[in-house]
């Protein structure tokens, strides 16, 4: 077919369009709706009596009401974390005693039996194995409880209600209401959350959603928050309240993340990314009874084990690097010690320490290994050499007490813990997320903004809390 | 196509057993798809269980979640049913195909230019009226369609009685009632998809009537004649005419660059255009 006839066809289409007039679109839509309504009406029989009680609607009125919506959201989150923290204690202790107190010394004995040189034993068992063992014992139990619970809420249909509640706030912040959905995805994984922003059509609002997604706490960071809250916040109150208070602390950080999402969306939409919020309609799906066993199974396989595997594969090389850098001595001090000492001053300034900062650098590929790295570096640089021997002193009680001991030796205070919680919320995204942001935006500028903005905020806020705490002499 | 349609009826009992649908076996192939006999598109409103149907057929575990907008790009997987291998493409959930958003554009472009052998439209039985908007739009584009009437259990729970036979008669395409998350209706769906793919079922789907607008009907008729002259054999002339009248820039572009013309030839063994193969997003 020639270009000539094509043009003719398009011309006559445009002429006819004039003829038909403006209301064509509406007429077509009307025809569509009329037909759909008629066909549906013929195919569906409704029961004669009016429904006495619509459970879905009643629940919706409650969970999306202005008065109860947010309290219910926070209460549900607290319940989930309380169950996670309470439930993870015992299996964590069991795993720690198995992997660290039993298997680790056995491996060292095996190394002796086979006449391994000290460095080989060190790299393999004190480096690679120990890092992997920490990851498993610290992360597996909370994840195995948290992910299925969260997935059950998702399957039940609660997430769109969360989006509904947050929509008003997002549009006030000049962002798209669907950002609530990508943010909720970010609570699982920020890289997935960034991809999920594709549901937002406006490029401006999508960029806001991408840049602020990192403020939704991801899989890799939950265990850090849960552990630090359990040890330092829960440890500071009477035992009966410990679980509840630690859960509240974790929720507090998550809610703070949501507030920061609003604040930074508001800031971006008034400075770098000016514009009006667009409207959209969100369908509230029916509540569906979740299939409990299938949900538990798939969230174990798809989320827990995948996240754990990612953490282990990152932890093994990290463990080797940490061990090696702690044992290669240059000028009388190991490389790790030199790095830690180098960063200690700045770390002190923002209420953290050199070990934590080195850990966050090591953990750029995966946030999951922050805690194991902190523990290994503390053990190796603070001279707690008996951990490697399995002397039993450190791991006699349960894993949390053992960790507490190690961190106290490392000079941790409540300020360190609180600022670590804050810094865990506010730091650069992991390298996978950074790469995803670049792939989605194809812009170095916005990738840099999304990467650096949280770190700058994190350093600023921890600097403020540290200065305040020191001014008032709290630490 | 590598498969020919059997035209003769089985002659003896043994042959009948071999070809009996009950003996056909579903083999889930996951993502291991290199060659396939038929391409099946999976369309539907958001949150109707498309991904659940997708998982039930392919054995993949694409993340399913009870919220709309979860599948943001296309996911692909494969299965073998009987002797034929099928490639299944899960399209993003949309309420319409007017290409007002990226999702709608992806879904529409695939159904129009990807020319799937069968388009399965997953429909929420509890919200039939709204879901039918999309069904009617898909039926404007293709007549090789099957409606999977999903969530029948919930319709029951809400006290709704949905009559699949009435629906099939009105829509003019096969209807398969399902409860995908309990695997109910999957076998039936496979059989119908197979029958439509090989051409054993020929549908004459419902087309939107616009009789109450005379100027419009005249304009459509006039354009249809012109388009038919330009693109003989185009399967959805009327829809193209409607889109042109609605000032659809993409369809105009497709006419200009000839991609619409490609559809009027026997497109059954043309490859899927590269621009439709959007990167798969892991759940």
Interface residues (C-beta under 8 A of the other chain):
Chain A: X1 X5 X6 X9 X10 X12 X13 X16 X17 X19 X20 X21 X24 X25 X27 X28 X31 X32 X33 X35 X36 X37 X39 X40 X41 X42 X43 X44 X45 X46 X47 X51 X154 X155 X156 X157 X159 X160 X163 X178 X181 X192 X195 X196 X198 X199 X201 X282 X283 X285 X286 X288 X291 X298 X301 X302
Chain B: X46 X47 X61 X63 X65 X66 X67 X68 X69 X72 X73 X101 X102 X103 X126 X128 X129 X130 X132 X133 X135 X136 X137 X154 X158 X159 X160 X161 X162 X163 X164 X166 X167 X170 X171 X181 X206 X208 X209 X210 X212 X213 X215 X216 X219 X222 X223 X226 X227 X230 X231 X241 X242 X244 X245 X246 X247 X252 X255 X256 X258 X261 X281 X283
